[in-house]
């Protein structure tokens, strides 16, 4: 991560930029220790290795993410980030596909004042 995120509303853009540049480490730096992700396929994954594998797979599929922030609701040291997204990837059969959705992500502010994703849920309320 180039610099600490001090406004949670900046997280979706930072995630998009790191993923689109193929920066797996940059994406992982945006995640809080113990972060959890619900994948687009609906699987819930936790832990650094599982998250690295998921992000690396998206990068390998030439993932191109477009995030359009909708809401950032902040209370105390927690934020709910609702973002519309499109993720263009190459499917296993070689076809380019572009699923879309709306997230319901949760971020937390660390002791250093920086914000990171604690829960990534690209499927929103589905």
N, CA and C of each residue as an Amber inpcrd file, in Angstrom:
protein
   378
   0.8560000  -1.1590000   0.0000000   0.0000000   0.0000000   0.0000000
   0.9040000   1.2240000   0.0000000   0.6340000   2.1230000  -0.9160000
   1.4860000   3.2950000  -1.0860000   1.4310000   4.2140000   0.1300000
   0.2570000   4.4960000   0.6290000   0.1210000   5.3080000   1.8340000
  -1.1180000   4.8440000   2.5820000  -1.1540000   5.1670000   3.8600000
  -2.2710000   4.7500000   4.6980000  -3.5720000   5.3800000   4.2020000
  -4.6350000   4.6170000   4.2510000  -5.9710000   5.1080000   3.8870000
  -6.5680000   5.7290000   5.1500000  -6.7890000   7.0410000   5.1300000
  -7.3160000   7.7390000   6.3000000  -8.8060000   8.0590000   6.1800000
  -9.3860000   7.7600000   5.0220000 -10.8230000   7.9450000   4.7790000
 -11.3330000   6.6290000   4.1970000 -12.2390000   5.9390000   4.8910000
 -12.6790000   4.6380000   4.4070000 -13.3140000   4.6860000   3.0140000
 -13.8480000   5.8300000   2.6210000 -14.4490000   5.9660000   1.2880000
 -13.4090000   5.7870000   0.1780000 -12.1180000   5.8920000   0.5210000
 -11.0500000   5.7080000  -0.4650000 -10.7150000   4.2400000  -0.7110000
 -11.1700000   3.3480000   0.1450000 -10.8060000   1.9340000   0.0230000
 -11.2410000   1.2850000  -1.2970000 -12.4840000   1.4780000  -1.7600000
 -12.8590000   0.8270000  -3.0270000 -11.9750000   1.2380000  -4.2070000
 -11.6070000   2.5090000  -4.2760000 -10.7380000   2.9770000  -5.3510000
  -9.3380000   2.4040000  -5.2340000  -8.8210000   2.3440000  -4.0140000
  -7.4860000   1.7880000  -3.7910000  -7.4640000   0.3020000  -4.1400000
  -8.5280000  -0.4280000  -3.7860000  -8.6350000  -1.8530000  -4.1150000
  -8.6590000  -2.0190000  -5.6350000  -9.4880000  -1.2300000  -6.3010000
  -9.5870000  -1.2740000  -7.7640000  -8.2220000  -1.0280000  -8.4090000
  -7.5370000   0.0250000  -7.9760000  -6.2550000   0.3860000  -8.5800000
  -5.2060000  -0.6990000  -8.3800000  -5.1290000  -1.2510000  -7.1600000
  -4.1400000  -2.3000000  -6.8890000  -4.4430000  -3.5600000  -7.6990000
  -5.7050000  -3.9640000  -7.7290000  -6.0750000  -5.1720000  -8.4840000
  -5.8020000  -4.9850000  -9.9730000  -6.2130000  -3.8560000 -10.5210000
  -6.0540000  -3.6200000 -11.9570000  -4.5950000  -3.5260000 -12.3800000
  -3.7220000  -3.1620000 -11.4530000  -2.2960000  -3.1080000 -11.7850000
  -1.6010000  -4.4420000 -11.5100000  -2.3660000  -5.4420000 -11.0680000
  -1.7980000  -6.7600000 -10.8070000  -1.0060000  -6.8290000  -9.5170000
  -1.2290000  -5.8780000  -8.6070000  -0.4780000  -5.7700000  -7.3590000
  -1.1660000  -6.5620000  -6.2470000  -0.8980000  -7.8640000  -6.2030000
  -1.5180000  -8.7300000  -5.2030000  -1.1720000  -8.2430000  -3.7960000
   0.1000000  -7.8960000  -3.5710000   0.5180000  -7.4150000  -2.2440000
  -0.2030000  -6.1170000  -1.8830000  -0.4040000  -5.2490000  -2.8600000
  -1.1280000  -4.0040000  -2.6200000  -2.5690000  -4.2480000  -2.2070000
  -3.2130000  -5.2330000  -2.8350000  -4.5890000  -5.5830000  -2.4530000
  -4.5950000  -6.1440000  -1.0310000  -3.6750000  -7.0680000  -0.7620000
  -3.6300000  -7.6850000   0.5670000  -3.3490000  -6.6540000   1.6580000
  -2.5890000  -5.6120000   1.3550000  -2.2900000  -4.5660000   2.3330000
  -3.5350000  -3.7750000   2.7170000  -4.5750000  -3.8520000   1.9030000
  -5.8340000  -3.1490000   2.1870000  -6.7620000  -3.9620000   3.0870000
  -6.3320000  -5.1610000   3.4580000  -7.1580000  -6.0520000   4.2730000
  -6.6540000  -6.0800000   5.7090000  -7.5770000  -6.0030000   6.6470000
  -7.2370000  -6.0760000   8.0600000  -6.7990000  -7.4960000   8.4120000
  -5.9700000  -7.6460000   9.4410000  -5.6370000  -8.9950000   9.9060000
  -6.9190000  -9.7490000  10.2390000  -7.0110000 -10.9860000   9.7890000
  -8.2010000 -11.7920000  10.0440000  -9.3650000 -11.4840000   9.1280000
  -9.1430000 -10.7280000   8.0590000 -10.2260000 -10.3570000   7.1330000
 -10.8880000 -11.5990000   6.5330000 -12.1450000 -11.4240000   6.1670000
 -12.9490000 -12.4750000   5.5540000 -13.5110000 -11.9580000   4.2440000
 -13.5850000 -12.8620000   3.2550000 -14.1590000 -12.5010000   1.9570000
 -15.1740000 -13.5610000   1.5330000 -16.2930000 -13.0940000   1.0680000
 -17.2590000 -13.9700000   0.4020000 -17.0050000 -13.7700000  -1.0880000
 -16.5990000 -14.8290000  -1.7650000 -16.2440000 -14.7200000  -3.1760000
 -17.4840000 -14.5590000  -4.0430000 -17.2690000 -14.1900000  -5.2920000
 -18.3810000 -14.0550000  -6.2350000 -19.1090000 -15.3980000  -6.3950000
 -18.3760000 -16.5040000  -6.1970000 -18.9810000 -17.8360000  -6.2740000
 -19.7450000 -18.1940000  -4.9980000 -19.6440000 -17.3420000  -3.9510000
 -20.3830000 -17.5730000  -2.7220000 -19.6010000 -18.2710000  -1.6200000
 -18.3580000 -18.6580000  -1.8780000 -17.5210000 -19.3100000  -0.8760000
 -17.0000000 -18.2580000   0.1060000 -16.9800000 -18.5850000   1.4000000
 -16.4420000 -17.6820000   2.4090000 -15.0220000 -18.1310000   2.7300000
 -14.0650000 -17.2020000   2.5720000 -12.6670000 -17.5180000   2.8330000
 -12.0950000 -16.5510000   3.8620000 -11.2100000 -17.0700000   4.6990000
 -10.5470000 -16.2910000   5.7340000  -9.0950000 -16.7330000   5.7870000
  -8.2350000 -15.8230000   6.1330000  -6.8300000 -16.1570000   6.2880000
  -6.0010000 -15.6500000   5.1250000  -4.7770000 -15.2830000   5.4570000
  -3.8920000 -14.6500000   4.4850000  -3.6810000 -15.5190000   3.2360000
  -3.4210000 -16.8120000   3.4120000  -3.1420000 -17.6820000   2.2540000
  -4.3540000 -17.8070000   1.3450000  -5.5210000 -18.0110000   1.9220000
  -6.7400000 -18.1590000   1.1090000  -7.0530000 -16.8670000   0.3660000
  -6.8750000 -15.7390000   1.0340000  -7.1250000 -14.4480000   0.3920000
  -6.1070000 -14.1920000  -0.7130000  -4.8420000 -14.5250000  -0.4640000
  -3.8040000 -14.3800000  -1.4860000  -4.1480000 -15.2330000  -2.7130000
  -4.5860000 -16.4480000  -2.4830000  -4.9310000 -17.3440000  -3.5890000
  -6.0930000 -16.7720000  -4.4070000  -7.1020000 -16.2490000  -3.7440000
  -8.2560000 -15.6760000  -4.4390000  -7.8490000 -14.4580000  -5.2630000
  -7.1040000 -13.5500000  -4.6700000  -6.6740000 -12.3370000  -5.3750000
  -5.7330000 -12.7020000  -6.5200000  -4.8090000 -13.6250000  -6.2770000
  -3.8780000 -14.0600000  -7.3240000  -4.6180000 -14.6840000  -8.4920000
  -5.6750000 -15.4450000  -8.2040000  -6.4760000 -16.0420000  -9.2670000
  -7.1790000 -14.9960000 -10.1150000  -7.6560000 -13.9480000  -9.4720000
  -8.3050000 -12.8620000 -10.2040000  -7.3010000 -12.1310000 -11.0810000
  -6.1150000 -11.8890000 -10.5540000  -5.0580000 -11.2460000 -11.3400000
  -4.6720000 -12.1410000 -12.5240000  -4.5390000 -13.4540000 -12.2760000
  -4.1720000 -14.3850000 -13.3390000  -5.2330000 -14.4470000 -14.4360000
  -6.4940000 -14.2050000 -14.0590000  -7.5900000 -14.2000000 -15.0320000
  -7.7100000 -12.8400000 -15.7250000  -6.6780000 -12.0240000 -15.5800000
  -6.6210000 -10.6870000 -16.1660000  -7.8230000  -9.8530000 -15.7170000
  -8.1110000  -9.9190000 -14.4100000  -9.2230000  -9.1760000 -13.8370000
  -9.0810000  -7.6760000 -14.0280000 -10.1800000  -7.0700000 -14.4060000
 -10.2510000  -5.6130000 -14.5740000 -11.4890000  -5.1490000 -13.8250000
 -11.2710000  -4.5110000 -12.6640000 -12.3440000  -4.1130000 -11.7640000
 -12.7050000  -2.6490000 -11.9660000 -14.0070000  -2.3880000 -11.9880000
 -14.5060000  -1.0150000 -11.9640000 -15.4020000  -0.8940000 -10.7420000
 -15.0250000  -0.0270000  -9.8090000 -15.8090000   0.2320000  -8.6000000
 -16.4450000   1.6110000  -8.6970000 -17.7300000   1.6810000  -8.3830000
 -18.4390000   2.9570000  -8.3270000 -19.0430000   3.0630000  -6.9230000
 -18.3860000   3.8010000  -6.0170000 -18.8810000   3.9110000  -4.6520000
 -20.2980000   4.4960000  -4.6040000 -21.1120000   3.9070000  -3.7470000
 -22.4940000   4.3590000  -3.5680000 -22.6610000   5.0420000  -2.2090000
 -22.2230000   4.3730000  -1.1320000 -22.3430000   4.9200000   0.2220000
 -21.1300000   4.5330000   1.0490000 -20.7250000   5.4040000   1.9320000
 -19.7480000   5.0960000   2.9790000 -20.3750000   5.5860000   4.2830000
 -20.8280000   4.6600000   5.0970000 -21.4760000   4.9940000   6.3630000
 -20.5080000   4.6700000   7.4860000 -20.0950000   5.7040000   8.2230000
 -19.0550000   5.5440000   9.2300000 -19.6310000   5.7550000  10.6150000
 -19.3130000   4.8450000  11.5170000 -19.6760000   4.9730000  12.9240000
 -18.5330000   4.4550000  13.7630000 -18.0350000   5.2790000  14.6570000
 -16.8940000   4.9290000  15.5090000 -15.7290000   4.4940000  14.6230000
 -15.2230000   3.3060000  14.8280000 -14.0730000   2.8210000  14.0590000
 -14.4760000   1.7610000  13.0380000 -15.7300000   1.8210000  12.5860000
 -16.2630000   0.8550000  11.6260000 -16.9790000   1.6030000  10.5070000
 -16.8740000   1.0780000   9.3050000 -17.5560000   1.6970000   8.1600000
 -18.2070000   0.6140000   7.3080000 -19.4040000   0.9090000   6.8210000
 -20.0760000   0.0770000   5.8350000 -19.8890000   0.7590000   4.4850000
 -19.3090000   0.0350000   3.5400000 -19.0260000   0.5810000   2.2110000
 -19.8620000  -0.1660000   1.1880000 -20.7470000   0.5440000   0.5360000
 -21.6090000  -0.0290000  -0.4940000 -21.1040000   0.4930000  -1.8330000
 -20.7450000  -0.4330000  -2.7070000 -20.1000000  -0.0830000  -3.9680000
 -20.6630000  -0.9300000  -5.0940000 -21.0140000  -0.3130000  -6.2040000
 -21.3940000  -1.0520000  -7.4110000 -20.1110000  -1.4290000  -8.1360000
 -20.0450000  -2.6480000  -8.6370000 -18.8150000  -3.1150000  -9.2750000
 -19.0990000  -3.9130000 -10.5470000 -18.0960000  -3.9230000 -11.4050000
 -18.0390000  -4.8090000 -12.5670000 -16.6380000  -5.3940000 -12.5700000
 -16.5290000  -6.7060000 -12.7320000 -15.2250000  -7.3620000 -12.7630000
 -15.1190000  -8.1670000 -14.0500000 -14.3770000  -7.6270000 -14.9880000
 -14.1470000  -8.3300000 -16.2490000 -12.9820000  -9.2900000 -16.0490000
 -13.2120000 -10.5760000 -16.3470000 -12.1790000 -11.6110000 -16.2120000
 -12.2580000 -12.5700000 -17.3890000 -11.1910000 -13.3190000 -17.5620000
 -11.1710000 -14.3750000 -18.5650000 -11.6060000 -15.6700000 -17.8890000
 -12.6950000 -16.2470000 -18.3610000 -13.2210000 -17.4910000 -17.8150000
 -12.3060000 -18.6550000 -18.1990000 -12.4400000 -19.7960000 -17.5190000
 -11.6050000 -20.9480000 -17.8390000 -11.6740000 -21.3850000 -19.3120000
 -12.8110000 -21.1320000 -19.9790000 -12.9380000 -21.5070000 -21.3980000
 -12.3240000 -20.4570000 -22.3320000 -11.7300000 -19.3940000 -21.7500000
 -11.0830000 -18.3600000 -22.5400000 -11.9720000 -17.1810000 -22.8870000
 -13.2720000 -17.3080000 -22.6050000 -14.2080000 -16.2130000 -22.8960000
 -14.0610000 -15.1180000 -21.8440000 -14.1670000 -13.8750000 -22.2750000
 -14.1510000 -12.7330000 -21.3590000 -15.5650000 -12.5290000 -20.8360000
 -15.7350000 -12.5160000 -19.5250000 -17.0360000 -12.3120000 -18.8900000
 -16.9290000 -11.1210000 -17.9510000 -18.0700000 -10.5090000 -17.6460000
 -18.0550000  -9.3130000 -16.7950000 -19.2300000  -9.3340000 -15.8190000
 -19.1230000 -10.1470000 -14.7450000 -20.1820000 -10.1140000 -13.7450000
 -20.2170000  -8.7530000 -13.0530000 -21.3870000  -8.4160000 -12.5300000
 -21.5750000  -7.1510000 -11.8200000 -22.2970000  -7.4200000 -10.5080000
 -22.2450000  -6.4490000  -9.6250000 -22.9560000  -6.5920000  -8.3650000
 -22.8080000  -5.3410000  -7.5230000 -23.2810000  -5.4510000  -6.2890000
 -23.1720000  -4.3690000  -5.3190000 -22.6610000  -4.9590000  -4.0190000
 -21.5850000  -4.3860000  -3.4960000 -20.9810000  -4.9030000  -2.2740000
 -21.7140000  -4.4310000  -1.0290000 -21.4620000  -5.1390000   0.0420000
 -21.7510000  -4.6920000   1.4040000 -20.4800000  -5.0260000   2.1760000
 -19.4890000  -4.1320000   2.1160000 -18.1890000  -4.3600000   2.7400000
 -18.0950000  -3.6110000   4.0620000 -17.3170000  -4.1790000   4.9740000
 -17.0990000  -3.5560000   6.2700000 -15.6120000  -3.2560000   6.4070000
 -15.2950000  -2.0340000   6.8150000 -13.9120000  -1.6280000   7.0610000
 -13.7690000  -1.2490000   8.5270000 -12.5380000  -1.3540000   9.0090000
 -12.2750000  -0.9520000  10.3940000 -11.0440000  -0.0560000  10.4320000
 -11.0400000   0.8300000  11.4190000  -9.9040000   1.7310000  11.6020000
  -8.9650000   1.0800000  12.6120000  -7.6980000   0.9590000  12.2290000
  -6.7000000   0.3790000  13.1090000  -6.1790000   1.3740000  14.1190000
  -5.3440000   0.8980000  15.0320000  -4.7610000   1.7460000  16.0750000
  -3.9220000   2.8710000  15.4760000  -3.3880000   2.6480000  14.2660000
  -2.5700000   3.6750000  13.6020000  -3.4120000   4.7090000  12.8610000
  -4.7530000   4.5470000  12.9000000  -5.6510000   5.4900000  12.2380000
  -5.9780000   5.1420000  10.8010000  -5.3460000   4.1070000  10.2520000
  -5.6170000   3.7360000   8.8600000  -6.7930000   2.7610000   8.7810000
  -7.4860000   2.8040000   7.6440000  -8.6560000   1.9740000   7.4060000
  -8.2870000   0.8040000   6.5140000  -8.8680000  -0.3780000   6.8160000
  -8.6890000  -1.5760000   6.0070000 -10.0090000  -2.3460000   5.9780000
 -10.1800000  -3.1240000   4.9240000 -11.3550000  -3.9830000   4.8310000
 -11.2600000  -5.1100000   5.8500000 -12.3390000  -5.3520000   6.6000000
 -12.4320000  -6.4810000   7.5160000 -13.3040000  -7.5760000   6.9160000
 -14.3650000  -7.1630000   6.1970000 -15.2770000  -8.1050000   5.5510000
 -15.5210000  -7.6000000   4.1430000 -15.2570000  -8.4750000   3.1710000
 -15.5290000  -8.1620000   1.7520000 -16.6690000  -9.0730000   1.3130000
 -17.7710000  -8.4580000   0.8980000 -18.9210000  -9.2190000   0.4440000
 -19.4180000  -8.6510000  -0.8750000 -18.8270000  -9.0790000  -1.9930000
 -19.2510000  -8.5460000  -3.2910000 -20.6680000  -8.9260000  -3.6740000
 -21.2600000  -9.8940000  -2.9690000 -22.6260000 -10.3040000  -3.2870000
 -23.6710000  -9.4860000  -2.5310000 -23.2180000  -8.5100000  -1.7590000
 -24.1440000  -7.6180000  -1.0620000 -25.1020000  -8.3670000  -0.1740000
 -26.3890000  -8.1900000  -0.3980000 -27.3920000  -8.8500000   0.4390000
 -27.8670000 -10.1730000  -0.1420000 -27.3140000 -10.5730000  -1.2780000
 -27.7230000 -11.8500000  -1.9130000 -27.2340000 -13.0290000  -1.1170000
